[in-house]
Amino acid sequence: MKDMEIPINSDKSALTSINSKSLFDKLNEFAKTESVKQWDLGASTSKDQSVQVEQGEAKQLKGSQRTNLTIRVWNKQGLVGTTSTSDFSDLGLEKAFNGAYQASNYGNPNDIPQFSILAKAELPIIKKPIVDFVGIKSLLDTLRDAEANLLNKYTAIKTVPYNGLAESIFQRIYLNSEGAHRTIHSTQASLYLYARAEEEGFKPRSSGSLRVGYGIKELDIDSCINEAASKTISHLNYEPIDTGKYLVCFKPEAFLELIGSFSNMFNARAVLDGVSLSQKETLGEQICSPILSLYDNAIHPSNITSCGFDGEGTPTRNLCLIKNGVLENFIHSEATARKFGVKPTGHAGMGSKVSVGADWLVVEKSQSRQANRIELDHNSFLDKFVLIENLNALHSGVKASQGSFSLPFDGWLVNKGQKISIEAATVAGDINKVLNNIIHIEDDQRITNQGLSPHVWVHELSVTGEQ
């Protein structure tokens, strides 16, 4: 095995790199001592720097370096024990290994993970540049300027109460006793600006914008400022909305938030645990409008956080979840794939009971002949519809296992081209009905930090106005 060389030109971004060959050799030594035949591990290390400002002054400056390692050990009875540690010294590793070995005596015999059959398969080629850190001082100066420029956009914008500029570099590793070796290095940067506008006689209104990239210099700071300003000001002219059923257009961010909240419908672990909206038999069934196709594409070029493998070393890929409204696939770990008689899909975490989660959702307009009979455009002069910008209180307003939701939202009532911000309202419904009531998906997809989606139109969705 050979470690990847990190092309870093500045010690400002230098990361204490994990030597995976040395790590493999040490754990093999521990395994021989205890006569252990099977073990694996997932490890990560990261260095992060971030700043926040308030009215031109530094509000918070942070720098940290984190390490974490999880070891799984199988005993002679085939039971698994798991231990995590942040101590990468020889003594720390030995204690963690022995701890996992001892814990294996209490492993769950009814749920025993194994190595992924794809843990040594070829990985997808992902081109990820390693970008130098600019340093805390540069971060602070850049964010100060961004805040000042945002405040100067409109006199009504009084503060930028929430903001942040951050950069990070990280390494991720997967190894196992059969010789699987995965390692990746990556860098990431993000800018968040959330403005607050006030006018006499009106309630304060707020909105924000986020940009992510591989490094600070890749961030489109001007567009982040302009978007935060325009979105905030667009909410100053607000009115209450009457309670009723409306034609609703979800902006890309909002639709991804909604469908991501119900990702249990294609999560195999949730299906097996009985907390999914789907069952094994749901595969191959029509679960939504034939207009919709949905993919989970961890390796999409626009996914800044992409990684070529999951927590079990399985390669990640573009997986079709819904095709022309039909449920095509579940997302799997090694254990769930084994129970379904399929291959793992690259969506696993690591642990004694492995978690399964979606990566980067891509919503597409179906090319089915049954679809797209109605043409709608969120910029058109339609009589009346609700345009939802983003959903709030997802942690409390979604009952994922029941399929229901009731969520406050930010958005506008649009009537013949005139947009009036909605003072306060909630949108409620059942996700199955929402998916089946999709009547149009626009052509243009937008990249968000959650995935890729166009505007999505839903017929007769309940909106409750707060008078």
C-alpha positions as CSV (number, residue, x, y, z in Angstrom):
1,M,0.0,0.0,0.0
2,K,1.2,3.5,-0.7
3,D,-0.2,6.8,0.7
4,M,-1.4,9.5,-1.6
5,E,0.9,12.5,-1.8
6,I,-0.8,15.8,-0.8
7,P,0.2,18.6,-3.2
8,I,0.1,21.4,-0.7
9,N,2.3,24.4,-1.5
10,S,1.8,26.3,1.8
11,D,2.4,25.2,5.4
12,K,-0.7,27.3,6.3
13,S,-2.8,24.4,5.1
14,A,-0.5,21.6,6.3
15,L,-2.4,18.8,7.9
16,T,-1.0,16.1,10.2
17,S,-1.5,13.3,7.7
18,I,-2.3,9.8,8.8
19,N,0.2,7.2,7.4
20,S,-2.2,4.5,6.4
21,K,0.5,1.9,5.8
22,S,1.9,2.3,9.3
23,L,-1.6,2.2,10.7
24,F,-2.3,-1.1,8.8
25,D,1.0,-2.7,10.0
26,K,0.3,-1.7,13.7
27,L,-3.2,-3.1,13.7
28,N,-2.0,-6.3,12.1
29,E,0.5,-6.7,14.9
30,F,-2.3,-6.2,17.5
31,A,-4.4,-8.8,15.6
32,K,-1.7,-11.4,15.7
33,T,-1.2,-10.9,19.4
34,E,-4.9,-11.6,20.1
35,S,-5.3,-14.2,17.3
36,V,-7.8,-11.9,15.6
37,K,-8.5,-12.8,11.9
38,Q,-10.9,-10.0,10.9
39,W,-10.8,-6.2,11.6
40,D,-11.4,-3.0,9.9
41,L,-11.2,0.7,10.6
42,G,-12.4,4.1,9.5
43,A,-10.2,7.2,10.3
44,S,-10.3,10.9,9.6
45,T,-8.4,14.0,10.4
46,S,-9.2,17.6,9.6
47,K,-7.9,21.1,10.1
48,D,-10.5,24.0,10.2
49,Q,-10.3,27.7,10.4
50,S,-13.3,30.0,10.5
51,V,-14.3,33.6,11.3
52,Q,-17.5,35.6,12.2
53,V,-17.8,39.4,12.3
54,E,-20.3,41.9,13.7
55,Q,-20.4,45.5,12.4
56,G,-16.9,45.2,11.1
57,E,-15.4,43.8,14.3
58,A,-14.2,40.2,14.8
59,K,-16.9,38.3,16.7
60,Q,-15.3,34.9,16.6
61,L,-12.1,33.4,15.4
62,K,-11.7,29.6,15.5
63,G,-9.0,27.1,14.6
64,S,-9.1,23.4,15.3
65,Q,-7.5,20.1,14.3
66,R,-9.6,16.9,14.9
67,T,-8.8,13.2,14.6
68,N,-11.1,10.3,14.9
69,L,-10.7,6.6,14.4
70,T,-13.3,3.8,14.7
71,I,-12.1,0.1,14.9
72,R,-14.3,-3.0,14.5
73,V,-13.0,-6.4,15.5
74,W,-14.6,-9.8,14.9
75,N,-14.0,-12.5,17.5
76,K,-13.8,-16.3,16.9
77,Q,-17.6,-16.6,17.3
78,G,-18.1,-14.0,14.5
79,L,-19.5,-11.3,16.8
80,V,-18.3,-7.7,16.4
81,G,-17.1,-5.1,18.8
82,T,-16.6,-1.4,18.1
83,T,-14.4,1.3,19.7
84,S,-13.7,4.9,18.8
85,T,-10.7,7.0,19.8
86,S,-8.9,10.2,19.0
87,D,-5.6,8.9,20.3
88,F,-3.4,7.8,17.3
89,S,-0.4,7.0,19.4
90,D,0.7,3.3,19.5
91,L,-0.7,3.0,23.0
92,G,-3.9,4.7,22.1
93,L,-4.4,2.4,19.1
94,E,-3.6,-0.7,21.1
95,K,-6.1,0.2,23.8
96,A,-8.8,0.9,21.1
97,F,-8.1,-2.4,19.4
98,N,-8.2,-4.4,22.6
99,G,-11.4,-2.5,23.6
100,A,-13.1,-3.5,20.4
101,Y,-12.0,-7.1,20.8
102,Q,-13.3,-7.2,24.4
103,A,-16.6,-5.5,23.3
104,S,-17.1,-8.2,20.6
105,N,-18.0,-10.6,23.4
106,Y,-21.2,-8.5,23.8
107,G,-21.9,-8.2,20.0
108,N,-25.4,-8.6,18.7
109,P,-25.7,-12.0,17.1
110,N,-28.8,-10.9,15.2
111,D,-27.1,-8.1,13.3
112,I,-23.5,-8.9,12.3
113,P,-21.9,-6.7,9.7
114,Q,-19.3,-8.1,7.3
115,F,-16.7,-6.6,4.9
116,S,-18.3,-5.1,1.9
117,I,-17.8,-7.3,-1.2
118,L,-16.8,-4.1,-3.0
119,A,-14.3,-2.9,-0.4
120,K,-11.4,-3.6,-2.8
121,A,-13.2,-2.7,-6.0
122,E,-12.0,0.1,-8.3
123,L,-12.9,3.6,-7.1
124,P,-14.5,6.2,-9.3
125,I,-12.1,8.9,-10.5
126,I,-12.9,12.2,-8.7
127,K,-10.8,15.2,-9.5
128,K,-10.6,17.3,-6.4
129,P,-8.1,20.1,-6.2
130,I,-6.2,20.7,-2.9
131,V,-6.3,24.4,-2.3
132,D,-4.1,26.3,0.1
133,F,-5.4,28.0,3.2
134,V,-5.5,31.8,3.1
135,G,-5.2,32.1,6.8
136,I,-7.2,33.7,9.6
137,K,-6.2,37.3,8.8
138,S,-7.3,37.0,5.2
139,L,-10.5,35.3,6.2
140,L,-11.3,38.1,8.6
141,D,-10.5,40.8,6.1
142,T,-12.6,39.1,3.4
143,L,-15.6,38.7,5.6
144,R,-15.4,42.3,6.9
145,D,-15.5,43.5,3.3
146,A,-18.4,41.2,2.4
147,E,-20.4,42.4,5.5
148,A,-19.8,46.1,4.6
149,N,-20.7,45.6,1.0
150,L,-24.0,43.8,2.0
151,L,-24.9,46.6,4.5
152,N,-24.3,49.2,1.7
153,K,-26.6,47.4,-0.8
154,Y,-29.8,48.9,0.7
155,T,-30.5,51.4,3.5
156,A,-33.1,49.0,4.9
157,I,-30.4,46.3,5.6
158,K,-29.3,47.2,9.1
159,T,-27.3,44.2,10.2
160,V,-25.9,40.9,9.1
161,P,-26.5,39.0,12.3
162,Y,-25.4,35.6,11.1
163,N,-22.3,35.2,8.9
164,G,-19.3,33.0,8.6
165,L,-16.3,32.3,6.4
166,A,-14.5,29.0,6.8
167,E,-11.8,26.8,5.2
168,S,-10.9,23.2,6.0
169,I,-8.7,20.4,4.8
170,F,-9.3,16.7,5.7
171,Q,-8.2,13.2,5.1
172,R,-10.4,10.1,5.3
173,I,-9.3,6.4,5.4
174,Y,-10.7,3.0,5.3
175,L,-8.6,-0.2,5.9
176,N,-9.4,-3.8,6.6
177,S,-7.6,-7.0,7.4
178,E,-8.1,-8.4,3.9
179,G,-6.0,-5.6,2.4
180,A,-8.6,-3.0,1.5
181,H,-7.0,0.5,1.4
182,R,-8.9,3.7,0.7
183,T,-7.7,7.2,1.3
184,I,-8.7,10.6,0.1
185,H,-7.6,14.2,0.9
186,S,-9.8,17.2,0.1
187,T,-10.2,20.9,0.9
188,Q,-13.4,22.9,1.3
189,A,-14.4,26.6,1.9
190,S,-17.8,28.2,2.6
191,L,-19.3,31.6,3.0
192,Y,-22.6,32.3,4.7
193,L,-24.4,35.7,4.8
194,Y,-27.7,36.3,6.5
195,A,-29.1,39.8,6.4
196,R,-31.8,41.6,8.4
197,A,-33.8,44.5,6.9
198,E,-35.9,46.9,8.9
199,E,-38.4,49.6,7.8
200,E,-40.5,51.8,10.1
201,G,-44.0,50.3,10.6
202,F,-43.0,46.9,9.3
203,K,-41.7,43.7,10.9
204,P,-38.0,43.0,10.4
205,R,-37.4,40.6,7.5
206,S,-34.4,38.3,6.9
207,S,-32.9,36.1,4.3
208,G,-29.5,34.6,3.5
209,S,-27.2,33.0,0.9
210,L,-24.5,30.3,1.0
211,R,-21.6,29.5,-1.3
212,V,-19.2,26.6,-1.1
213,G,-16.0,25.7,-3.0
214,Y,-12.7,23.9,-2.7
215,G,-11.0,27.1,-1.5
216,I,-11.7,30.7,-0.5
217,K,-10.5,32.1,-3.8
218,E,-13.1,29.9,-5.6
219,L,-16.0,31.4,-3.8
220,D,-18.2,33.8,-5.7
221,I,-18.4,36.3,-2.9
222,D,-20.2,39.0,-5.0
223,S,-23.0,36.8,-6.0
224,C,-23.5,35.7,-2.4
225,I,-23.7,39.3,-1.3
226,N,-26.2,40.2,-4.2
227,E,-28.4,37.2,-3.5
228,A,-28.6,37.8,0.2
229,A,-29.5,41.4,-0.4
230,S,-32.1,40.8,-3.1
231,K,-33.8,38.0,-1.2
232,T,-33.9,40.0,2.0
233,I,-35.3,43.1,0.3
234,S,-37.9,41.1,-1.6
235,H,-39.5,40.1,1.7
236,L,-40.0,43.7,2.9
237,N,-43.2,44.1,0.9
238,Y,-45.3,41.5,2.7
239,E,-48.9,40.7,3.3
240,P,-50.9,37.9,5.1
241,I,-52.2,35.0,3.0
242,D,-55.6,33.4,3.2
243,T,-55.7,29.8,4.3
244,G,-56.6,27.4,1.5
245,K,-55.3,25.1,-1.1
246,Y,-52.8,26.6,-3.6
247,L,-50.8,25.7,-6.7
248,V,-47.3,25.7,-5.2
249,C,-43.9,26.0,-6.9
250,F,-41.0,24.8,-4.8
251,K,-37.7,26.5,-5.5
252,P,-34.8,23.9,-5.8
253,E,-33.5,24.4,-2.2
254,A,-37.0,24.0,-0.8
255,F,-37.9,20.8,-2.8
256,L,-34.6,19.2,-1.8
257,E,-35.2,20.1,1.8
258,L,-38.6,18.4,1.6
259,I,-37.7,15.2,-0.2
260,G,-34.5,14.9,1.9
261,S,-36.6,14.9,5.0
262,F,-38.4,11.8,3.8
263,S,-35.3,9.9,2.5
264,N,-36.4,6.9,4.6
265,M,-38.6,6.0,1.6
266,F,-35.5,4.7,-0.2
267,N,-33.4,3.8,2.8
268,A,-33.0,0.1,3.2
269,R,-32.0,0.3,6.9
270,A,-35.2,2.2,7.6
271,V,-37.2,-0.4,5.6
272,L,-35.7,-3.3,7.7
273,D,-36.3,-1.3,11.0
274,G,-39.9,-0.7,10.0
275,V,-39.6,3.1,10.1
276,S,-39.8,3.7,6.3
277,L,-42.7,4.8,4.1
278,S,-41.6,1.9,1.8
279,Q,-41.5,-1.9,2.1
280,K,-39.4,-4.5,0.3
281,E,-42.3,-5.0,-2.0
282,T,-42.5,-1.3,-2.9
283,L,-39.5,-1.7,-5.3
284,G,-40.8,-1.5,-8.9
285,E,-44.0,0.3,-7.9
286,Q,-45.2,3.7,-9.0
287,I,-44.8,5.9,-5.9
288,C,-45.1,9.4,-7.5
289,S,-45.9,11.3,-10.6
290,P,-44.2,9.9,-13.8
291,I,-42.8,13.5,-14.2
292,L,-40.2,12.8,-11.5
293,S,-36.9,11.0,-11.7
294,L,-34.5,11.1,-8.7
295,Y,-30.9,10.1,-8.3
296,D,-28.4,10.0,-5.5
297,N,-25.1,11.0,-7.1
298,A,-22.3,11.3,-4.6
299,I,-19.7,11.7,-7.3
300,H,-21.5,14.5,-9.2
301,P,-18.9,17.1,-10.3
302,S,-20.7,19.9,-8.5
303,N,-20.7,18.0,-5.2
304,I,-17.8,19.7,-3.3
305,T,-18.0,17.2,-0.5
306,S,-17.8,14.1,-2.7
307,C,-15.8,11.1,-1.6
308,G,-15.1,8.0,-3.7
309,F,-16.0,5.5,-1.0
310,D,-18.3,5.2,2.0
311,G,-17.6,4.1,5.6
312,E,-17.2,0.5,4.6
313,G,-14.9,1.1,1.7
314,T,-17.7,0.6,-0.9
315,P,-17.2,2.9,-4.0
316,T,-19.8,5.6,-4.3
317,R,-21.7,6.1,-7.6
318,N,-24.7,7.6,-9.3
319,L,-27.7,5.6,-8.2
320,C,-31.1,5.9,-9.7
321,L,-33.7,6.0,-6.9
322,I,-36.9,6.9,-8.8
323,K,-37.3,6.6,-12.6
324,N,-40.4,8.1,-14.3
325,G,-42.1,7.8,-10.9
326,V,-41.2,4.2,-10.2
327,L,-39.0,3.3,-7.2
328,E,-36.0,1.7,-8.7
329,N,-33.5,1.2,-5.9
330,F,-32.9,1.5,-2.1
331,I,-29.7,2.8,-0.7
332,H,-27.7,0.1,1.1
333,S,-24.9,-0.7,3.5
334,E,-23.2,-4.1,3.3
335,A,-25.6,-5.6,5.8
336,T,-28.8,-4.4,4.2
337,A,-27.6,-5.3,0.7
338,R,-26.9,-8.8,2.0
339,K,-30.4,-9.1,3.3
340,F,-31.9,-7.8,0.1
341,G,-29.7,-10.0,-2.1
342,V,-28.1,-7.1,-3.9
343,K,-24.7,-5.3,-3.9
344,P,-24.0,-2.4,-1.4
345,T,-24.5,1.0,-3.0
346,G,-21.9,3.1,-1.1
347,H,-24.1,4.8,1.4
348,A,-22.9,3.3,4.7
349,G,-21.4,4.8,7.8
350,M,-19.4,2.7,10.2
351,G,-20.4,1.2,13.5
352,S,-21.7,-2.0,15.2
353,K,-25.1,-1.2,13.6
354,V,-24.2,0.6,10.4
355,S,-26.2,3.7,9.5
356,V,-27.3,4.4,5.9
357,G,-27.8,7.8,4.5
358,A,-28.3,9.7,1.2
359,D,-25.4,11.8,-0.2
360,W,-26.3,14.3,-2.9
361,L,-29.8,14.2,-4.4
362,V,-30.4,15.1,-8.1
363,V,-34.0,15.8,-9.2
364,E,-34.6,15.5,-12.9
365,K,-37.5,16.2,-15.3
366,S,-38.6,12.8,-16.6
367,Q,-38.7,12.2,-20.4
368,S,-41.6,9.9,-20.0
369,R,-44.4,10.4,-22.6
370,Q,-46.9,10.4,-19.8
371,A,-45.1,13.4,-18.2
372,N,-44.8,17.1,-18.9
373,R,-48.3,17.7,-20.4
374,I,-48.5,21.0,-18.5
375,E,-45.9,23.7,-19.0
376,L,-45.4,26.2,-16.1
377,D,-42.7,28.8,-15.5
378,H,-42.1,30.5,-12.1
379,N,-41.2,33.7,-13.9
380,S,-44.5,33.7,-15.9
381,F,-47.6,35.8,-15.4
382,L,-49.9,33.1,-14.0
383,D,-53.0,34.0,-12.2
384,K,-52.0,32.9,-8.7
385,F,-49.5,30.5,-7.1
386,V,-47.3,30.3,-4.0
387,L,-43.5,30.3,-4.6
388,I,-41.7,28.6,-1.6
389,E,-38.1,29.7,-1.1
390,N,-37.2,27.6,1.9
391,L,-38.7,25.5,4.6
392,N,-38.2,26.0,8.3
393,A,-38.4,23.9,11.5
394,L,-37.7,20.6,9.6
395,H,-36.5,19.0,12.9
396,S,-39.9,19.4,14.5
397,G,-42.4,19.8,11.7
398,V,-41.7,16.5,9.8
399,K,-43.0,13.1,10.9
400,A,-40.9,11.0,8.6
401,S,-42.2,7.6,9.5
402,Q,-45.8,8.8,9.0
403,G,-45.2,10.8,5.8
404,S,-46.8,14.0,7.2
405,F,-45.3,17.5,7.5
406,S,-46.4,21.0,8.7
407,L,-43.7,23.5,8.1
408,P,-43.3,27.3,8.3
409,F,-41.8,28.7,5.1
410,D,-40.5,31.8,3.5
411,G,-42.0,32.6,0.1
412,W,-44.2,34.8,-2.0
413,L,-47.8,34.9,-3.3
414,V,-47.4,35.5,-7.0
415,N,-50.2,36.9,-9.1
416,K,-49.7,37.8,-12.8
417,G,-46.0,38.5,-12.3
418,Q,-46.5,40.5,-9.0
419,K,-44.6,38.9,-6.1
420,I,-45.9,39.8,-2.6
421,S,-43.9,38.3,0.3
422,I,-46.0,36.1,2.6
423,E,-46.0,37.5,6.2
424,A,-46.2,34.1,8.0
425,A,-47.6,30.8,6.9
426,T,-47.2,27.0,7.1
427,V,-47.4,24.4,4.3
428,A,-48.8,21.0,5.3
429,G,-49.5,17.7,3.6
430,D,-48.5,14.1,3.1
431,I,-45.3,13.4,1.1
432,N,-46.9,10.6,-0.9
433,K,-49.7,12.9,-2.0
434,V,-47.3,15.7,-2.8
435,L,-45.2,13.4,-5.0
436,N,-48.2,12.2,-6.8
437,N,-49.6,15.7,-7.2
438,I,-46.5,17.0,-9.0
439,I,-47.8,18.5,-12.2
440,H,-44.7,20.0,-13.7
441,I,-40.9,20.1,-13.3
442,E,-39.0,22.9,-15.1
443,D,-36.0,22.3,-17.3
444,D,-33.3,24.4,-15.6
445,Q,-31.6,22.7,-12.7
446,R,-29.9,24.7,-9.9
447,I,-26.9,23.6,-7.9
448,T,-27.4,23.9,-4.2
449,N,-25.4,22.8,-1.2
450,Q,-27.8,19.8,-0.8
451,G,-28.0,18.7,-4.4
452,L,-29.3,19.6,-7.8
453,S,-32.9,20.4,-8.7
454,P,-35.2,22.5,-10.9
455,H,-38.3,24.3,-9.7
456,V,-41.1,21.7,-8.9
457,W,-44.8,22.4,-9.2
458,V,-47.4,20.7,-6.9
459,H,-51.2,21.0,-7.4
460,E,-53.5,21.8,-4.4
461,L,-51.2,22.0,-1.4
462,S,-52.6,23.3,1.9
463,V,-51.2,26.6,3.1
464,T,-52.3,28.1,6.4
465,G,-51.9,31.8,6.9
466,E,-51.1,33.3,10.3
467,Q,-53.4,36.3,10.7
